[in-house]
Amino acid sequence: MGRNAWTLSESKKIPQTSCYQQCISPACGATYAIDEILVACPRCGDLLDVVYDWDRLRVPGSLGFFEQKWARRSAPLCFSGVWRFHELLPFAPPEQCVTIGEGQTLLQPSRGVAEFAGVAPGRLYLQYEGMNPSGSFKDNGMSAAFTHARCVGASRAACASTGNTSASLALYCSATRLMKAVIFIGSGKISYGKLSQALDYGALTVQISGDFDDAMARVKEVSQQLGIYLVNSVNPFRLEGQKTIMYRVLEGLHWEVPDWIVVPGGNLGNSSAFGKAFYELKHLGLIDRVPRMAVINATGANTLYQLVEKQGVRWNGGSPDLAEASRYYQQMDAAGRRASTIASAIEINRPVNFNKCIRALEVTDGVVREVTDQQIMDAKARVGASGLGCEPASAASVAGTKLLVSEGLIEPGQRVVCILTGHQLKDPTATVAYHTSNQEQFDKVLGSRGVSRATFANRAVAVPNDLDAIIKAIQQNS
């Protein structure tokens, strides 16, 4: 991998502590104490990592060490799918760790989805993060960020959100009573399933004119001015929690490394966290190789795809040429282009973790692809028909796998893990519209997004309120 991606160069002074924060830019390399509340490097403005001096920490000799914790399920930190791996994210003492039972997720092989994607039977797995308490993967990172917020004595926490982050933050605040939640959302840019969670959990919800990128800009300013703890994925502790999704994938595969990890790309927190997880595991000798990663954009929100695959932006060992990214954003602003996709969870113009993601792509020899809303909804239907309902953004991983198989980049016999980031009920409107026989409803919800057909629709059968007619309909359709 490239030089100094997660460590300081030899000319930099490493603080005498086992854990600290560090600027990801090797040209800067500034370090900060673990108890500082930062979302960017004060010196150069780049993103920050949580870094560990592993030589000063007790690290397990093998990943099998974590299996013993299953015998202590009554201990909250052993029950948590995040803190069960505390030795791999030891930034807080165990007594300060916050858990509400997150991470009880499953890795399940799916024959039906494998057939749809063109992968050999038994070789495609779905990592279903919709089983988290708030219904999405965000709880992994929120548990970690909330823990850091507790350690530094925060009384309020804020986020900008397309829905899942707000639901998770609101849940942790209401369940623990440790702090108050302040949530920023854009006008009309959140599904009712997600908004209902934030409201029901009692969060202060601020809806501004604009989209997610506007909300993100405002929440940064407000958090800094009012001293509110920011939990968006620019917060490096969020990504520490999201690393554990990969630990559970490995656990589900009996600690064997898959060939591919395929993940939806929105704000790029997951892809960034996954790259960090595999880098650290390889560095510690706990795995012998790193899987390849594919990050999948929706065509209506394809900044990463455009910059990486079309413009050739790379991490370059810590010296990325970001001038092309700046030009792209300027052109996007000048043209008034805004992200637009049925996959609202990844409907983001300016992914805040872009630099970390291109670093992770370098570490994992990764690729980026884009898929249409049509491809996303068809993949979503096949996931649902196989028993694991997911929100549209999740299905981008399956649609992307199908695309990569058709390109010959993923071989049918390779072992592939698709990350399903959120539960089906996060956005039931899209699901019902896909399966409906009401053309007006279909056109309103999906047709405007370029979805022209519902190839895998499971439409309700309309029958009179008559016993014979009902029996006949059942016989004809089952």
N, C-alpha and C positions, 0 to 999 in steps of 0.2 A: 504494500500500500504506500501511499504518498508520505512524505516526511512530516513528522510532528503533527499528525492529524488529531491525536488526542493527548499528546504530551508536549511539554515545553522543550525547546531546543536546549542544548547543553549550556548555552550562554545565559539562559534565564535562571533566576534563582527560584527554586521550588520552596514554598513555605514549609516550615517544620510542623506539619500537621498531616494527619492521614486523609483528610478530605478538605477540599477547597473548591472555589469557582475559578474558572479560567476562560479567557477570551479564546475563541476557536481559531482566530487568525494567528498563524505562526509568526507573522511579521510584528504582531503586538505581543501576544503571550502574557498579557497582564493577569495577575492573580488577585483574588479577593477572598475574604474570610467566608466561611460557610454560613454565618449568621447575617450576612449583608443581604438586603432585599434589592435585587437587581434584575432587570429584564434585558439589559444590553451592557456592553462594556463601556464604562464611563470614559475610557481613554480614546477608543476608536469607533465605538458605536456598533461593533459586530456582536454576534450572539455569544452566549456563555455556555460552558459545559460544567457539570459537576464532575470533578476529577478525584480519583483515589490514588493514594500512594499504597499500592497493594503490598509492597514489601513490609509495611508496618501494620498490616491487617491480617486477621486470621481467615484465610481463604480455604474452602473445602478442597480436598484432593481430587474429587470427582463430582460430577453432577448427581451421581447416585446418592450422595450425602443427603440431598433434600427429601428423599423418599422416607427417611425416618420420621420426618415431621408429620406424616400422615397418621402416625400412631398417637399424635397429641392433638387431635382435632378439637378438643374442648378448649385449647389455648387459642385465644383470638388471633394471634399473629401466625400461628400454624394453620388456622382455618383460612386466612386470607390468601388469595392467589397472588398477592403482591408481596406481603411481608413474610410469607413462607420462604422467600428468597432474600431475606434481609442481608445476608452476608455479601450479596452482590449489589446492594444499594445501601451501604451502611452510613448514610449521612446523618442519621438521627438515632439517638438511643432508643432501644425497644420500648421503654415506658412512655415515650412521647409519640410513638407511631399511632396514627389514626386509621381505624378500619371499621367498615360497616358490612364486612363479609364480601367484599369485591373479589373478582377473579375466580369465581366458581364456574368456569366456562369449560367447554368441551371441544375436543378435536375429533371430528367424526369423518370417516371415509364416506364418500357419496358416489354410489355407482351411477345414479341417474345424472348427476351433474358431470361426472367424468365422461359419460357417453355424449352428453351435449357438447362438452368442450373438446372432445377428441382425445382424451387421455385414457390410458389403459385401465381396466377395472382394478380397483384397489390401490391406485396410484394418486388419486386426487383426494385431498382432505379439506374440510371446511373448519376453520377455527371460528367458533360462534361466540362472539363477544356480546351478543344481544342478551345473554343470560346474566349480565351484571345487574346490580340493584336498580340502576336508573335506565337500564335497557341498552347501554352502548359501552364501547371500549373506554370512554372517557373516565370511567370510575377508576381505572388503573392509575392514570396520571393524577386524577384528583386526590386520591388517597395520599399520594406522595407530596403533592403541592400543599395539601391541607396540613400534612404533617409538618412541613417546613414553616407554614404560616403559624401553626401552633407554637413551634419552637421559638419563633421571633416575637410572639405575643400579639399577633394581628387580631383586631376586633371586627374588621370588615374585609370581605373579599369580593373582587369584581371580575367580570369577564365580558368580552364581546362574543356573540354566538350566533351560529345558524340554527341552534337548537339543542344539540346534544351536550355541549359544554355547560350551557345554562341549566339544563335539567340536572346534570351531575353536581354542579356547584350548589344549586338550591337544595338538593337532597342531602349533601354532606352538612350543610349549614343547619337544616331542620333536624336531621337525625342526631347530630352531636351537640347542638346548641353552643358551639364554641365561638361562632362569629356570625355576622349578618351578611347576606348575599345581595349584591347589586349587579344587575344584568343589563347589558346593552344589546338590543336587537335592531335590525333594519326593518323598514316598512315593508310588510308583505313578504318577508324573506325567512319565514319560519313556519314549519308545519304545526297544525293544531295539536297533534300528538305530543310534540316537544314543548310547545308553549304551555299546554295544560299542566305539564309537570312543574315548570317554574312557578306558575301561578299557584298551583295547589300546595307546593312546598313553602310558600310564603315569601318568595324573593321579591325584592324591589325591582320591578322590571321597567326599564326605560327604553321606549321605542322611538328611534330617531328617524328623520327623513334621510334615506340613503340605504346602502347595502352593507354587507358584512365589513368590507374594507373601510367604509366610513365609520362604522361602529367601533372597529378596532382602533382607528386613529383617535377617536374621542375617548375611549376607555383608557388608553395609555395616558392621555393628558389629564383626565380626571383623577386617575389613580395616583399620579405623581403629585398633583396639586393638593389632594385631600389625604394623602397618606394611606390609601387603600391598597391592600395586597392584591396584585394582579395574578390570576391563575391561568390565563391563556398560555398556549404552548411556547411562547417566547420565554416563559418561566422555565429555567433548565430543570427544576425539580419535577415538573410535570412529566418530562420525558424519561426520567429515572423510573417512574412508575410504569410507563408504557413499555419499557424494556421487558417487563415480566411477561408480556404476551408471548414473546419468543421463548422464554424459559418454559412456559406451559406447553408451547408447541413441541419443544424438544422432549419434555416430560411425556407428552402423549405419544411420541414416537420412540419411547424407550431410550431417549437421549441420543438418538441417531439424527444426523443433520439431513434435512430434505435437500432436494436439488434446487427448488425454486420457492420463494416466498412472493406472493402476488398480493398487492395492497392498493386500495384506492388512494388517490392523491388529492388532498384538499389543502389544508394549511401545512401539510408535510411533517407533522409531528410524529406520526407512527413510523414512516419510512426513516426519519432521522434517528428515532429511538432504536429501531431494529438494527440499523447499521452500527450504532454504538454498542448495543448488546452483543452482537456477533464479534465485533472488534475486541471487546474486553474478554469474552470467553476464549477467543483464539489466543490472545495475549497471555491469559492465565493458564493455557494448556488444557482447558476443560473441553474443547472441541478441536478436531484436527483439520477442519476446513470450514469455510464460510459459504453458505448457500448464495445463489444468485437471487437478486431481487428485481421485481418488475413493479413499477409504480404506474397506476392507471388513472389518467385524467378523463373527465367527460369532455367532449369536443366543445361544449359551451363554456368550459372553464379550464382551458388547456395551457396555462402559462408555462408550467414545467415542461410539457411536451414541446412547445414552441422553442423554448430557450435551450433545452438539452438536445433534442433530436433534430431540430431545424436550424438553430443558430450555433450549435456546437459548444455551448457553455459547459465547462468542466471544472472540477475542483483543482486539478493540476497540482496535487500535493500540497495544497494550502495556498496557492497563488492563482485563484480564479480570475479570469478576465471578466469583470462584471460590467464593463462599459456597454456590452451588447444588451445586458439586462436593463440597464438604465435607458438605453435607446428604445427598447421594446415598451417599457412602461410609459415613456414620453409619447410614443406613437399611440399607445392604447388610450391615454388620457386625451390626446388631441382628437382622436376619432370618437371619443365618448363611448368606447366599448365597455360593456359590463358583463360579468359572468352571468350565464343563463343556462340552467339545466334542471331537469326534473330531479336530479340527485342533489337536493338542496344542501346536504351535509358537506359537499365538496364544491359548492358554488362560490368560489373564491378567486378573485383576480390576482391579488398580491400575496402569495403564500409566505408567511412570516419566517418559516424555517427553510427557505430556499437554500441558503448556504450550507446548512447542516445536511440537507437532503442530497445535494450534489456530492458532498463528502461521503455520505453513506453509499451513493451509487458507485463511487470509486472503490470503496472497500469491498463491495459485493459484486463488482463487475455488472452493475445493474443497467436496466433499460427503462425507458419511459414510452408509454403508448397512450393513445386516446381512443375512446369508444363513444358511439352516438347514444343518445337517449333511447333510440329504438333497440340497440344492442343491449343496453342496460336493462330495460324493462323485460325483454325476452329472457335474458339470463336470470333476472329476478324471479320470473315465473317458473323457471326450471328448478331454481333453488327451493322455492316454496313447494313445488310438486314432489320434491325429494325429502320434505319434512322439516326444513329449517327456514322459516319465514324471515326475510331480512328487508331492511329499508333499501331504496333504490341505490344510494351511494355504495352500499356493501356489494351489490351485484356487479359493480364495475370490475371487481377483482375476477369474477367468473367470466365476464365478457372479455376482459383482457387476456385471460388464459386461453380462451377459444381463439382469439386473434393471434396470439403468439404461437399456438399449435399450428394454425393455418399457414403461418409464415415459416414454419420449420425450426423456429428458435427453441421452443419447448418440444422435446421429443415425447411421443405418447407414453413411453415406458419410464419416463422420469417421474420422481415423486414431487408433487406440487401441493403447496398449502395456500389456499385462498383465504384471506382474512375477511370475515363478515363482521363489519364494524358495529352494526346496530340492528335492533329488533324490528320485525315487520310492522308492529303497531306504532312505531315512531312516525310513520307516514302512511296511514291507511287509505288516505284519499287517492293516492297514486295506484295502490293495489286494486281498489274497487273500480277505478276508472278503466284499468287495463282489462279486467274481467267482465265489465258490464256489457249489456246488450243495448244500452242507452247511448246512441251515437252522439247526441248533444253533450252528454257528460264526458264521453271519451274525447271529443274534440276540444272541449273547454280545458280539461286537465292535461291531456297528453298530445293532442293534435297540434296545439300551439307550440309544443316543444319539438316538433318534427317526427313524432311517433305516428305512423300512418296505419299500422296494423297491430293486431294482438294475436300473433301466431299460436300462442300457447294458452289462450284464454279458456277459463273454466266458467262458462256463463250459467247463471241461474236459469232454470226451466220454468216458465210461467204456465200455470195450469188453473183451470176453474176450481172452485171449492166444491169438488165432487169426488167421491171416493173412487169410482170407476176410472175417472180421468187421471187421478193421482197415481193409481196402481199401474195404469197403462203407460204413463210417463216414466215411472220408475223402471218398468220392464224394458222400455225402449232405450233407456239411457244408462243402464247399468249392466 
